[in-house]
Amino acid sequence: MLKSVTSILLLCLLVCDTLPLSGAEPKEAHPVPRTVAPGAELEEEYAAKAFFEGPVWDPVGKKWYFTSFVDKDTKILRLDGEGQASIWLDKTKGINGTYLSNEGNMLGAQAYGQHVMSYGFGESGPSETTVIAANPKWNQPNDVCQTPNGNIYFTDPDFKNRKTSAVYVRTTDGAVKKIITEMPVPNGIIASNDGKTLYVGDSHEKLWRSYPILEDGTVGEGKVFFKPETARQDSPDGMSIDAEGNLYLSGRGGVWVASPEGKSLGLIPVPVFCSNVSFGGVDGKTLLLTCSNKVYSLKMKVPGGQYR
């Protein structure tokens, strides 16, 4: 999430309910990624005056969830049907990025409460609520992911001063370690399907880095993983991964798809600022895109990394 929700909302454009995946950047031709289903278009699932983030699919209840920001009034919404959403959790203290845990719960980075949370999917709200990690000295935990061995990684950006930003790991023994400090504003985060590589987007440098994950859960020396050839300077935000290991990176003009080697596979253009993406749906082949004032879905040819 960017440092000012209000400023993000000013980026919104008036768009149609169904949006073709072509022509968004006439001066910069980027192909539609081959992983998008033939003829698929962005479908508007929900719209409201809010900044949406943190999409996650509950494979048991077969529902989408996402976070909603109106200034500091933060909620987790459940998508109950096209154009219909209900408040699943109110007053979340800034739950932003989310992730489906290995146990089937929702992990959430809590910006204003300085926590990393776990919620059980209940019908009328969380069936259980657990604090995974907490530190009042953190800036504002932003995004979270988990590797197959159970380690949980999360970003803590210092949007204002760009001096105390960090990435942390919470290992399975409960220890919390600071593992990355050189990134000015780490934002979105995801791990490779085999748990050997950590990918982190930087909202200040406008690029994505990759780090080898070591045996103890810490990381080795990082490198620039992806920096697209585009004039668009939208800040990198959330990200996802498919079963082939391709990365889906929101920012810099839409959602970029990059191979595990960091080669561009194309761009999914989005007419408003896209904050985050996640795979889900009954077959794992739906991509949900949370944006300023809009939530879209897109049919894919491949399932998400958690649906291999």
N, C-alpha and C positions, 0 to 999 in steps of 0.2 A: 504494500500500500504506500502511496506517496504521502508526503508529510502534511498535505492539506487536501482534505476531501472536497472542500468547497471549490478549490482551484481546479480539481479534476473535473468536477461536474460542468464547469464552463467549457470544457472541451467537447461536450456532446453535440452531435449533429442530428438534424431531423432525417430519419431514414424510413424506408418501407418495411413492412413486416417480414418480407422475404427478400434476401439480399444475394445477388449473384456473386460468385467468386471470380470476378474479372473486372479489370478497368480501374482499380483503386489508385494505381500509381502509373498514369499514362507515360511518364517520362522514364520510368524504371520498370522494365518488363521482367517480372519474376514468374516462373511457372507455378501452376497449381500443384502442390505436392502429390506424388503418385499414390500416397496413402489415403487420399480423400476418395470416397466412393464416386464412381462415374455419375456426373450430372447432379451431384449433391450441392445444395445451397444452404447458406445460413438460415436457420429457422428461428424466429423470435419465440421464446418460451415464456418470458415474463418481462414486464417493464414497469418501472416506478421511479420516482425522483429520489434516487439513492445511488451510492457507489457500491457495487456488488463485488464480492471477492470469494475466495475459499470454496470452490465447488468440490463436492465429494459425493460419491454414489454409495448407497447402502445396498449391498447385494442380497441381503436377506429380506428387508422390507421393500426392496425394489423402488426406492425413491431417491431423488436428488436433494441435496442440501447445499446451501451457500450462505455466505455472510452478507450482511447489509449494514452500511454505514450512512448515517445522516448526522454530520458533525460527529459528536461522541455518543450518539444514541446508536448502539450496536446490537444487532440481533443475529440469530441464525434462523434462516427461513427454510421451510420444506416445500418443494415444488409438488403441488397436489394435482396439477393438471395444466393444460395450456392456458397461460394467463392467470393462473391461480396459485397462490402461495400462502402458507400459514406460518405464524410465529412458532417455531419449535423451542427456541430458547431466547428469552429477553435479557437485557442488561448483561451482556457477556463480558464487559470490561475490555472490549476490543479484540475479540477473537477474529483473526484475520485469515492467514493461510491455514488450510486444513489438510488432512491426509487420512486415508483408510489404513488403520494399523494392521499388523499381522494377526491380531486377535479379532479383527472385525469391528473395532471401535473407531470413533472419530477422534483423531489427534488435532489439537488446535493451538496455534500460537496466540497468546493473549497480550496484546500490545500495551494496554493501560494497566493491567494487573500484574505485569511482569511474571507471568506463569506460562508453562506449557501444560496443556490440559488433555485429558482423555475422557470422552463421553460415550456411554453405551447408547445405542439407538433404541429409544423407547417410542411408543406410539404418540404420547402427548408431551414428550420431553425426554431428556436424558434418563435412561434407566439406572445409570450410575455415573458419578462424577469423581474423577481422580486427578490430583495434582501430580504431574510427572516430574516437573522441575520448577523451581522458583528462586528468584533473587531480586530484591527491591532495588538493587543497583543497576540492573539491566536497563537499557534504553527503552526498547519496545519490541519484544519478540514478534517476528513478522511472518515467517514461513517455516514449515516443518516437514520432515519426511522420515522414513524408516527403512533400514536395510534388512535383507532376509534374516540376518543373525540377531535381529532385535534392537540394534543400536538406533537411537533417535537423534537426528541432526536438526538444528534450527538456527536461523539467522537472527541477529540482534543489531539492526542498523542504527547509526547515529546520524539521522537525516540532517539535523541542524548544523552540527559542527564538523562532521566527518572525521572525528578524532578517536572515538571509543567504540567504533563498530567492531563486531566480532561474529564468528560462527562457532557454535558449540556442539559437542556430542554428549548425549546422556547414554552411557553404556549400560549393558544389562545388569551390571552389579550396582547400579544406582549412582555411580560417580558422574559428575558433570565437568567436562574439560573444555577450556577455550582452545580451539584448534586453528583458527584463521584470524589474523588481525590486520593483514596488509590491504584488504579491500576497503575502499572509502565508504561505500554504502551497499553491503551485501543485502540482497532482497530475496528473490525466489531461490528455491533449493530442491534438488531431486537427486537420487542416486541411481546408478545403472542397475539393471535387473539382476546382475550377479553380485551386487554390493561391493564392487571393486573400485568404482569411480564416483566421486561426488562432483556435481555440477552446481555452480552458484552464479546468479546474475548480479551485476553491479549497476545500480541505478544512477551512479555518478559517472562512471567511465563508459556507460552505455554499451556494455559487452558482457559476455559470459565466460567464466573460467572453469577449468576442470582440475581435480586433484585426485591423485591415487590414494585410496583408503588403505591404511596399514593394518596389521594384525590387531593392534591394541585399540583400533577405532579412530586414532588420530590420522592425519593426512600428511603426504609428502609434498614436495614442491609443486606448486600449481603452474598452469600455463593458460594463455588465452585459447579458449576452445572455439568461440564463434563470435565474429564481428561482421555483420552483413554489409554488403556494398549497397547502401541506401542513404539518401539524404535525411530520411526521417529520424528524429531524435527522441521519439517517445521512450521513456525510461523502461528498461527491462524490469519485468515484474515476476509473476508466477510461471511455473512450467510443469510439464508432464512428460511421460515417456511411453512409447508403445512396445508391443511384444517383440519387435525387431530391434529394439534399442535406440530407435530414432527419438530425438528430443523435440518437444513442442514448446517454443519459447515465446512468451508474450512480450511485446514491446518492439520498438523500432519500426512501427507501421502496421502491426497486426500480429499474427502468430507465425513465426518462422519454424520450419521443420528442418532439422539438421541431422545428418547421419551420425553414428557413433564416432566417426572420424572427424567430425566437425565440418563436413561439406554440406552446403545448402542444398536441400531438396525442393525448395520453393517457399512461397509465402501464401498464407491464408489471410487475405486482406479483411480488415474489420473497420467499419466506418466510424466507430467511436473507440475511445481508449479501452483496450482489453487488458484487464488486470491479471487474469489467471485462466487456466484450462485444466480439464481433468477428463479421463476416460471413464465410461460407465455404460449403463443401459443393460438390458437383459443378456445381450451377447457380448458386452464389453466393447462394442464398436461404435459408440456414440461419444463424440467430443463435446463437452459442455464448456462454453466460454462465458465468463463473467466480465461485465464491462460497466462503464458509466451509464447508469439508467437502464441497462438492457442485460438480458441473459439470453444467449443463443445456443442452439445445438447444431451439430454437423455430423452427418453420417460418414463413417470411415470404412475403409477396406480391411483394416487391421485392428485387432483389439489392443487395449492398453496393456502395459507391462504387468499389471497385477492379474490379468485375465489370460495368461499364457496357458 
